[in-house]
């Protein structure tokens, strides 16, 4: 898993499509615009409010690397939320 840094120009291009979860995190989202993100090709963990929203990829890796467009954002579906320990 990789953490997205706010000042990294390389991460500014990572847009993903999020399904489910809080309304403020649905639709097309640029990872670099969020406060705290930990991601891989299979999972994304986003700090949101007093917790973390968890999303998992809904496509198999071979489908992402196949004949699909490279500019098409990966799609992740919400799978749950965890609260930040106090």
C-alpha positions in Angstrom: 0.0 0.0 0.0 1.2 3.5 -0.8 0.4 6.7 1.0 -0.6 9.7 -1.2 1.5 12.8 -0.4 -0.1 16.2 -0.8 2.8 17.7 -2.7 3.5 14.9 -5.1 2.8 15.8 -8.7 3.0 12.1 -9.7 -0.1 11.3 -7.6 -2.1 14.3 -8.9 -3.1 12.2 -12.0 -4.6 9.3 -10.0 -8.3 9.6 -10.5 -10.6 6.8 -9.4 -14.3 6.0 -9.5 -15.8 5.4 -6.1 -19.1 3.5 -5.6 -21.0 3.6 -2.3 -19.9 5.1 1.0 -20.4 8.6 2.1 -22.0 11.0 -0.5 -18.9 13.3 -0.2 -16.7 10.5 -1.6 -18.8 9.1 -4.4 -18.2 9.4 -8.1 -14.9 10.4 -9.7 -12.3 11.4 -7.1 -8.7 12.6 -7.5 -6.6 10.9 -4.7 -4.2 13.8 -4.3 -7.1 16.2 -3.4 -8.0 14.1 -0.3 -6.5 14.6 3.2 -5.1 11.1 3.8 -5.1 8.2 1.4 -3.5 4.8 1.5 -3.9 2.8 -1.7 -2.9 -0.1 -3.9 -4.5 -1.5 -7.0 -6.8 -3.7 -4.9 -7.7 -1.4 -2.0 -8.1 2.3 -1.0 -8.3 3.6 2.6 -9.4 7.3 2.9 -9.5 9.3 6.0 -13.0 10.9 6.2 -14.4 12.7 9.2 -13.6 10.7 12.4 -12.7 7.5 10.6 -11.5 5.7 7.5 -13.6 4.6 4.5 -12.5 1.4 2.9 -12.9 0.6 -0.8 -11.9 -2.4 -2.8 -11.4 -2.8 -6.6 -14.3 -4.4 -8.4 -12.3 -5.5 -11.4 -9.9 -8.3 -11.7 -6.3 -7.2 -12.4 -6.3 -8.9 -15.9 -9.3 -6.8 -16.8 -7.5 -3.5 -15.9 -4.5 -4.4 -18.0 -6.3 -5.8 -21.0 -7.8 -3.9 -23.9 -9.4 -1.2 -21.8 -8.4 2.4 -22.1 -5.5 3.4 -19.9 -7.1 6.7 -19.2 -10.3 5.0 -17.8 -10.3 5.4 -14.0 -10.2 2.3 -11.8 -13.5 1.6 -10.0 -13.6 0.8 -6.3 -16.7 -0.2 -4.2 -17.2 0.8 -0.6 -16.8 -2.1 1.8 -16.9 -0.5 5.3 -15.7 2.1 7.7 -13.4 2.0 10.7 -13.2 4.7 13.4 -10.0 6.4 14.5 -8.9 5.1 17.9 -8.8 7.8 20.6 
